[in-house]
Each structure stands twice: as structure tokens, then as C-alpha cells.
Amino acid sequence: MAGQPRSLFRWREIPGSIWALGLVSLFMDLSSEMIHALLPLYLVTVLGASTLTVGIIEGIAEATASITKIFSGALSDYLGKRKWLAAFGYGLAAVTKPVFPMASSVGWLVAARFVDRIGKGIREAPRDALIADLTPNDLRGGAFGLRQSLDTIGAVLGPLLAVVFMAAFADNFTIVFWIAVVPAFISVAVIVFGVREPARPPGARSARLPLSWSKLGGLGPAFWLVVGVAAIFMLARFSEAFLLLRAQSVGMPLAIVPAVMVVMNIVYTVSAWPAGALSDRIGRYGVLAVGFVLLIAADLVLAFGNSALTVMIGVALWGLHMGLTQGLLAALVADTAPPELRGTSFGLYSLVSGVAMLAASVVAGALWDAAGPSAAFLAGAAFTAIALAALPVARWRATAITSQSSAASPPA
């Protein structure tokens, strides 16, 4: 009825292909997190790797994905097609999953993780650009939040099932890794048969050389401000593998440690969609600032807490910060990027973020080995505080740029 307030979530207005992409993410994350919730423990306790090695592996894996994203995003802009590139990336990740239960050395696991992350790099920029293509501007935060929430349902179920199967099969890592293969191939089937790509709008501008200097220069200062703040923030966002190791360091039983990821991702799941929908109503920067504050709180709790309870509180705060930041940063990229360069923009954003995460993971691993877990989490809190201080400047500059652009535009 006219005059009635709209629902916060407006779920009926979100295109069906967005829901399908969320399910694709759900099944792939279910598979990946069943493996990744156990992989750091497997590397350290079974194969004898050091904590620094875990940090390097995780950092290189994520950086590999990020470097790949810039090329896949640009290719999707060049072709004007995104779905099949995303499907290829999901397929590549799926075929690497059987390597994890068959691997007999750190080298094999590094290779599988490396190829898996190439698949992630191929799929993510085209997928995120496809979400932006499919969604009206006033639903964009909610659409990214919805996909993130469905993604994290898989991230909840993955570690939870890892706990169940580790208990059921007497800590047999190999059996759990084999079970994780199945949902990866379901994910590929959903994107192939359940997602429809929108037709390219008539008269849409071409992006024949999306990585040329002239095209990159056309991305504009508002986009680069978003990327700059995200880069500082990602220096604080080292791999969640360190949450698992922190839980182990306070004496949690090996079979229960993956419950850390369950707690984190439950909180992430229930907060991501509301945060995105709220940002459509009140603006992105205020919600994002709250997320930064929550990460500082999480780092402090994890630095000084020495019990399973305090670790779980820190992990819950970590999950809440994820819900209030990850979808919003993606929505800000979509807000500030030209439509014909969305794939390239998401690729650049991911590249910068991934390089920052590589540095963060390596530094966190080195600090952990040299001075203990508190040093790693306190460094994370310090970098987050810097990003929080930069956020009002970025918001002010973005507003000024938008106002200048509007004033310079000729009247219709």
C-alpha cells in the first residue's frame, strides 16, 4: 500500500540470480571451510609446519587470488560477459578439492591451495561485477550483504561439519577432506544452471583496453579513496587461520577448535545482510566505522584473553566486524566504479587488498613466533585504528568530489 514504510531487507525486490549466486557461494564455502578449518592444524600437528609457514602459505594463497582477480575482472569488462568466467573459476576450485585428502607433503598442499586460490581469483571480480550489473543502485548494499550472508552460511556449516566428522571419524583428517569434495561440485552446477546474465544495455560504452592507463585514470579519485582505506584496513585483517591457532594456544581440544569458525561465521551471517540493507538507507561510511571499531575490540580481547571463553568473545566480535565491513566495501567499489569498468575495479580493489593481506599474514606469523599471539593481535588493532582515522577524510573527500562533479554537469 502506498505510504507504508518499506521493509529493511526488501528481499522480494532482489533478482533471482542474486539468490542463486548466494547459493553458489554457500556450497563452495561449505566445501572450502570444511578443509580450511582443519588445514592450519593439519599443517602444524601432522606435517610439522611452523606458524610462520602457515602465515606465508595463507598470505601467498590470498595474494595469488588477488593478483588473478585484476585480469579476470578486466577480461569480463573486455568481453562484456561475466557469468562463464565466474563459472570457470568455481570449476577450477572444485577440481582441486580432491588433492587435499590425497596430499602427503606440505608441497602438495601448497600447490592445491595455490590452484584453488587461482580459481577464487578468476571468479570473484566477474561475480561481484555481475551482482552490480543485476542490482538497482538503491538495493546494492542489500544485494552484496545477502550474497555475503549466504556465503557465510556455508562458512558456518563447513567448520561445524568438520567438528562433527572429526569427532565421528576419530580425528581422521583425510575422510573429512574427502567429504568436502561433494558440495564444491554442487556449487558449479548451481552457477551453470541457476544464474542468468543480464543483456548488455544498448549503447553501453566499450572497455576494449580496460587495463590501459587511460581507462585506469578514468576510475576517478572517489574509487581510489575507497581502495586506499581498504588497503590500510586489510593490513589489520590477517588470515582467520590465526583465530584457530589462538584457540589452540589457550588449550581448546583439537576436535573442538573448528567451532571457532562456526561462532565467527554465525555472527558474520546474521549481520552482513542487515548491515548492507542499513547502509542503503543511512549511508555506508557510518556503518563501516562501527565495523572498524569492532575489529579493534576483537583484537584487544584476543590479545589479552587467555581462556576459551574470552577467545570465543573475541571471535564473535571479529565475525561482527566482518558483517559490517566486507559487503559494504564491495558496495562502495560498485558505487564509485564506472559501469563499463566494474570488473576491472573489483580486480584492482582485490589486488590491493590481497597484497595488504599477504603482508598482514606474514607479519602476524612472524610476530607470533617472536613475541607470542598478543603481539600479532595488538599490531592488528593498531592498523585498524589508522584505517578508522582515515575513514572520515575519505568520506569528506568522496562527498566533495561528488558535489563538484554534480556542479560541473550541464543541466539536463
C-alpha positions as CSV (number, residue, x, y, z in Angstrom):
1,M,0.0,0.0,0.0
2,A,1.2,3.5,-0.9
3,G,2.7,5.4,2.1
4,Q,3.7,2.2,4.0
5,P,7.3,2.1,5.1
6,R,9.4,-0.4,3.1
7,S,10.9,-3.4,4.7
8,L,14.6,-3.0,5.6
9,F,15.5,-6.1,3.6
10,R,13.3,-5.7,0.5
11,W,14.0,-9.3,-0.3
12,R,11.2,-9.7,-2.9
13,E,12.9,-7.0,-5.0
14,I,16.3,-8.7,-5.1
15,P,16.8,-10.5,-8.5
16,G,16.6,-14.3,-8.5
17,S,20.1,-14.6,-9.9
18,I,21.5,-12.8,-6.8
19,W,19.9,-15.5,-4.7
20,A,21.4,-18.2,-7.0
21,L,24.9,-16.6,-6.7
22,G,24.5,-16.6,-3.0
23,L,23.8,-20.4,-3.1
24,V,26.8,-20.9,-5.3
25,S,28.9,-19.1,-2.7
26,L,27.2,-21.1,0.1
27,F,28.1,-24.5,-1.3
28,M,31.7,-23.6,-2.3
29,D,32.3,-22.0,1.1
30,L,30.9,-25.1,2.8
31,S,33.5,-27.2,0.9
32,S,36.3,-24.8,1.4
33,E,35.7,-24.2,5.1
34,M,35.5,-27.9,5.9
35,I,39.0,-28.0,4.6
36,H,40.4,-24.7,5.7
37,A,39.1,-25.0,9.3
38,L,41.4,-28.0,9.7
39,L,44.2,-27.2,7.3
40,P,46.3,-25.0,9.7
41,L,46.1,-27.7,12.4
42,Y,46.9,-30.4,9.9
43,L,50.0,-28.5,8.7
44,V,51.2,-27.8,12.2
45,T,50.3,-31.0,14.1
46,V,50.6,-33.7,11.4
47,L,53.1,-32.3,8.9
48,G,55.2,-30.3,11.4
49,A,55.0,-26.8,9.7
50,S,55.7,-23.7,11.8
51,T,53.3,-20.9,12.5
52,L,55.3,-18.6,10.2
53,T,54.9,-21.2,7.4
54,V,51.1,-21.2,7.9
55,G,51.2,-17.4,7.7
56,I,53.2,-17.4,4.5
57,I,51.1,-20.1,2.9
58,E,47.9,-18.3,3.7
59,G,49.2,-14.9,2.6
60,I,50.6,-16.2,-0.7
61,A,47.3,-18.1,-1.3
62,E,45.2,-14.9,-0.8
63,A,47.7,-12.7,-2.8
64,T,47.6,-15.2,-5.7
65,A,43.8,-14.9,-5.8
66,S,44.0,-11.1,-5.6
67,I,46.5,-10.9,-8.5
68,T,44.4,-13.1,-10.7
69,K,41.2,-11.0,-10.0
70,I,42.6,-8.0,-11.8
71,F,43.0,-9.9,-15.0
72,S,39.7,-11.8,-14.8
73,G,37.8,-8.6,-13.9
74,A,39.4,-6.8,-16.9
75,L,38.6,-9.7,-19.2
76,S,35.0,-9.6,-18.1
77,D,34.8,-5.9,-19.0
78,Y,36.5,-6.6,-22.3
79,L,34.1,-9.4,-23.2
80,G,31.1,-7.8,-21.7
81,K,30.3,-11.2,-20.2
82,R,30.8,-12.3,-16.6
83,K,28.9,-15.5,-15.8
84,W,31.1,-18.0,-17.6
85,L,34.3,-16.6,-16.3
86,A,32.9,-16.9,-12.8
87,A,31.7,-20.5,-13.5
88,F,35.2,-21.4,-14.8
89,G,36.7,-20.1,-11.6
90,Y,34.3,-22.1,-9.4
91,G,35.0,-25.2,-11.5
92,L,38.8,-24.8,-11.1
93,A,38.4,-24.6,-7.4
94,A,36.2,-27.7,-7.4
95,V,38.7,-29.9,-9.2
96,T,41.5,-29.0,-6.7
97,K,39.5,-30.3,-3.7
98,P,40.4,-34.0,-4.1
99,V,44.1,-33.1,-3.9
100,F,43.7,-32.2,-0.2
101,P,42.9,-35.7,1.0
102,M,45.5,-37.3,-1.3
103,A,48.4,-34.9,-0.4
104,S,51.3,-36.5,1.5
105,S,53.5,-33.4,2.0
106,V,53.4,-29.7,2.6
107,G,54.4,-29.1,-1.1
108,W,51.2,-30.8,-2.4
109,L,49.0,-28.9,0.0
110,V,50.6,-25.6,-1.0
111,A,50.1,-26.4,-4.7
112,A,46.4,-27.3,-4.2
113,R,45.8,-24.2,-2.1
114,F,47.6,-22.2,-4.8
115,V,45.4,-23.5,-7.7
116,D,42.3,-23.3,-5.5
117,R,43.0,-19.6,-4.9
118,I,43.6,-19.0,-8.7
119,G,40.1,-20.3,-9.1
120,K,38.9,-17.9,-6.5
121,G,40.7,-15.1,-8.3
122,I,39.1,-15.9,-11.6
123,R,35.6,-16.0,-10.3
124,E,35.3,-13.2,-7.7
125,A,35.7,-10.0,-9.7
126,P,33.3,-11.1,-12.5
127,R,30.9,-12.3,-9.9
128,D,30.9,-9.1,-7.9
129,A,30.6,-7.0,-11.1
130,L,27.7,-9.3,-12.2
131,I,25.9,-8.5,-8.8
132,A,26.4,-4.8,-9.5
133,D,25.0,-5.3,-13.1
134,L,22.0,-7.2,-11.8
135,T,21.0,-4.8,-8.9
136,P,19.5,-1.3,-8.8
137,N,21.6,1.3,-7.0
138,D,19.2,1.5,-4.1
139,L,19.4,-2.2,-3.4
140,R,23.1,-2.6,-3.9
141,G,24.2,-2.8,-0.3
142,G,21.4,-5.3,0.5
143,A,22.3,-7.5,-2.5
144,F,26.0,-7.6,-1.6
145,G,25.0,-8.3,2.0
146,L,22.6,-11.1,1.0
147,R,25.3,-12.8,-1.0
148,Q,27.8,-12.4,1.8
149,S,25.2,-13.8,4.3
150,L,24.5,-16.9,2.2
151,D,28.3,-17.3,1.6
152,T,28.8,-17.3,5.4
153,I,26.1,-19.8,6.0
154,G,28.4,-22.2,4.1
155,A,31.2,-20.9,6.2
156,V,29.2,-21.7,9.3
157,L,28.2,-25.2,8.2
158,G,31.7,-26.1,6.9
159,P,33.6,-25.9,10.3
160,L,30.5,-27.3,12.1
161,L,30.5,-30.3,9.9
162,A,34.3,-30.5,10.3
163,V,33.8,-30.7,14.1
164,V,31.1,-33.4,13.7
165,F,33.1,-35.5,11.2
166,M,36.4,-35.2,13.1
167,A,34.6,-36.5,16.2
168,A,32.8,-39.2,14.3
169,F,35.9,-40.5,12.5
170,A,38.4,-40.2,15.4
171,D,40.3,-37.1,14.1
172,N,40.8,-38.6,10.6
173,F,41.6,-35.5,8.5
174,T,41.6,-37.5,5.2
175,I,38.0,-38.7,5.5
176,V,36.8,-35.2,6.3
177,F,38.7,-33.7,3.3
178,W,37.0,-36.3,1.0
179,I,33.5,-35.4,2.3
180,A,34.3,-31.7,1.5
181,V,34.7,-32.5,-2.2
182,V,30.9,-33.0,-2.8
183,P,29.5,-29.5,-2.2
184,A,32.2,-27.9,-4.4
185,F,30.7,-29.7,-7.4
186,I,27.1,-28.8,-6.4
187,S,28.3,-25.1,-6.4
188,V,29.4,-25.4,-10.0
189,A,26.1,-26.9,-11.1
190,V,24.1,-24.1,-9.5
191,I,26.0,-21.3,-11.3
192,V,25.8,-23.1,-14.7
193,F,22.1,-23.8,-14.5
194,G,20.7,-21.2,-12.0
195,V,22.3,-17.8,-12.9
196,R,21.2,-15.7,-15.8
197,E,23.4,-12.8,-17.0
198,P,21.6,-9.6,-18.0
199,A,21.8,-8.4,-21.6
200,R,24.4,-5.7,-22.2
201,P,22.5,-2.3,-22.3
202,P,22.1,-0.8,-25.7
203,G,24.7,1.9,-26.2
204,A,26.9,0.8,-23.3
205,R,30.4,2.1,-23.5
206,S,33.1,-0.3,-24.6
207,A,36.1,-1.3,-22.4
208,R,38.4,-2.6,-25.1
209,L,41.6,-1.9,-23.2
210,P,40.4,-2.0,-19.5
211,L,44.0,-2.1,-18.1
212,S,45.3,0.8,-20.2
213,W,46.5,4.0,-18.4
214,S,43.6,6.0,-19.9
215,K,41.0,3.6,-18.6
216,L,42.6,3.3,-15.2
217,G,42.8,7.0,-15.0
218,G,39.1,7.2,-15.6
219,L,38.3,5.3,-12.5
220,G,38.3,8.6,-10.5
221,P,39.6,9.7,-7.1
222,A,36.5,8.5,-5.2
223,F,37.3,4.9,-6.2
224,W,40.9,5.2,-5.2
225,L,40.0,6.7,-1.9
226,V,37.9,3.6,-1.2
227,V,40.8,1.4,-2.2
228,G,43.2,3.3,-0.1
229,V,41.2,3.0,3.1
230,A,40.6,-0.7,2.3
231,A,44.3,-1.3,1.9
232,I,45.1,0.2,5.4
233,F,42.2,-1.8,6.9
234,M,43.4,-5.1,5.3
235,L,46.8,-4.7,6.9
236,A,44.9,-5.5,10.1
237,R,42.8,-8.3,8.6
238,F,45.3,-11.2,8.6
239,S,44.1,-14.7,7.9
240,E,41.4,-16.3,10.1
241,A,43.9,-19.2,10.5
242,F,45.3,-17.2,13.4
243,L,42.0,-17.4,15.2
244,L,42.2,-21.2,15.1
245,L,45.7,-21.2,16.3
246,R,44.8,-18.7,19.1
247,A,42.0,-21.1,20.3
248,Q,44.5,-24.0,20.3
249,S,47.0,-21.8,22.3
250,V,44.6,-21.5,25.2
251,G,44.1,-25.2,25.4
252,M,40.9,-26.0,23.4
253,P,40.8,-29.7,22.3
254,L,41.8,-30.3,18.7
255,A,38.4,-31.6,17.6
256,I,36.6,-28.5,19.0
257,V,38.9,-25.9,17.6
258,P,37.0,-25.6,14.3
259,A,34.0,-24.4,16.4
260,V,35.8,-21.1,16.4
261,M,35.0,-20.6,12.8
262,V,31.4,-21.7,13.4
263,V,30.9,-18.9,16.0
264,M,32.6,-16.3,13.8
265,N,30.6,-17.2,10.8
266,I,27.2,-17.4,12.6
267,V,27.8,-13.8,13.7
268,Y,29.0,-12.8,10.2
269,T,26.0,-14.4,8.6
270,V,23.3,-12.7,10.7
271,S,24.9,-9.3,10.5
272,A,26.0,-9.0,6.8
273,W,22.7,-8.6,5.1
274,P,21.2,-6.2,7.8
275,A,24.4,-4.1,7.6
276,G,24.2,-3.9,3.8
277,A,20.5,-3.1,3.8
278,L,21.0,-0.5,6.6
279,S,23.8,1.2,4.5
280,D,21.3,1.6,1.6
281,R,19.2,3.7,4.0
282,I,21.7,5.7,6.1
283,G,24.9,5.6,4.1
284,R,27.9,3.3,4.1
285,Y,30.6,5.2,6.0
286,G,28.9,5.3,9.4
287,V,28.2,1.5,9.4
288,L,31.7,0.9,8.2
289,A,33.2,2.9,11.0
290,V,31.3,0.8,13.6
291,G,32.8,-2.3,11.9
292,F,36.3,-0.8,12.3
293,V,35.7,-0.2,16.0
294,L,34.6,-3.7,16.5
295,L,37.8,-5.1,14.9
296,I,39.8,-3.1,17.4
297,A,37.8,-4.5,20.2
298,A,38.2,-8.1,18.8
299,D,42.0,-7.7,18.6
300,L,42.2,-6.4,22.1
301,V,40.1,-9.3,23.5
302,L,42.2,-11.9,21.6
303,A,45.4,-10.2,22.6
304,F,44.7,-10.2,26.4
305,G,42.2,-13.1,26.8
306,N,43.7,-16.4,28.0
307,S,40.6,-18.6,28.2
308,A,38.3,-20.4,25.8
309,L,35.5,-18.0,26.8
310,T,37.5,-14.8,26.0
311,V,38.7,-16.3,22.7
312,M,35.1,-17.0,21.7
313,I,34.1,-13.4,22.7
314,G,36.9,-12.1,20.5
315,V,36.0,-14.4,17.7
316,A,32.3,-13.2,17.9
317,L,33.4,-9.6,17.7
318,W,35.7,-10.5,14.7
319,G,32.6,-12.0,12.9
320,L,30.5,-8.9,13.7
321,H,33.2,-6.6,12.2
322,M,33.2,-8.8,9.1
323,G,29.5,-8.4,8.7
324,L,29.7,-4.7,9.0
325,T,32.6,-4.2,6.6
326,Q,33.1,-6.8,3.8
327,G,29.9,-6.3,1.9
328,L,30.0,-2.5,2.4
329,L,33.5,-2.2,1.0
330,A,32.3,-4.1,-2.1
331,A,29.2,-1.9,-2.4
332,L,31.4,1.2,-2.2
333,V,33.6,-0.1,-5.0
334,A,30.4,-0.6,-7.1
335,D,29.1,2.8,-6.1
336,T,32.3,4.6,-7.3
337,A,33.3,2.5,-10.3
338,P,32.1,3.3,-13.9
339,P,29.7,0.5,-15.1
340,E,31.9,-0.5,-18.0
341,L,34.9,-0.9,-15.7
342,R,33.3,-2.7,-12.8
343,G,35.2,-6.0,-13.3
344,T,38.5,-4.1,-13.6
345,S,37.6,-2.0,-10.5
346,F,36.8,-5.1,-8.4
347,G,40.0,-6.7,-9.6
348,L,42.1,-3.7,-8.6
349,Y,40.4,-3.5,-5.2
350,S,41.1,-7.2,-4.6
351,L,44.7,-6.9,-5.8
352,V,45.5,-4.1,-3.4
353,S,43.6,-5.8,-0.6
354,G,45.3,-9.1,-1.2
355,V,48.8,-7.6,-1.2
356,A,47.9,-5.9,2.1
357,M,46.6,-9.3,3.5
358,L,49.8,-11.0,2.4
359,A,51.8,-8.5,4.4
360,A,49.5,-8.8,7.3
361,S,49.6,-12.6,7.4
362,V,53.4,-12.8,7.2
363,V,53.9,-10.1,9.8
364,A,51.3,-11.7,12.1
365,G,53.1,-15.1,11.8
366,A,56.5,-13.5,12.5
367,L,55.2,-11.6,15.5
368,W,53.5,-14.7,16.8
369,D,56.7,-16.7,16.6
370,A,58.9,-14.0,18.0
371,A,56.7,-12.5,20.8
372,G,53.5,-14.6,21.1
373,P,49.9,-14.2,20.0
374,S,49.3,-10.9,21.8
375,A,51.8,-9.1,19.6
376,A,50.1,-10.2,16.5
377,F,46.6,-9.1,17.6
378,L,47.9,-5.8,19.0
379,A,49.5,-5.0,15.7
380,G,46.1,-5.6,14.0
381,A,44.4,-3.2,16.4
382,A,47.0,-0.5,15.6
383,F,46.5,-0.8,11.9
384,T,42.7,-0.8,12.3
385,A,42.9,2.5,14.3
386,I,44.8,4.1,11.5
387,A,42.2,3.0,9.0
388,L,39.4,4.3,11.3
389,A,41.2,7.7,11.5
390,A,41.4,7.8,7.7
391,L,37.7,7.0,7.1
392,P,36.3,10.5,7.8
393,V,38.8,12.0,5.5
394,A,37.9,9.6,2.7
395,R,34.2,10.3,3.3
396,W,34.7,14.0,3.2
397,R,36.8,13.8,0.0
398,A,34.3,11.5,-1.7
399,T,31.5,13.9,-0.9
400,A,33.4,16.8,-2.1
401,I,34.3,15.1,-5.4
402,T,30.7,14.0,-5.9
403,S,29.4,17.6,-5.3
404,Q,32.0,19.1,-7.7
405,S,31.0,16.5,-10.4
406,S,27.3,17.4,-9.9
407,A,28.0,21.1,-10.1
408,A,30.1,20.7,-13.3
409,S,27.5,18.6,-15.0
410,P,25.3,20.5,-17.5
411,P,21.6,20.7,-16.8
412,A,19.5,18.0,-18.4
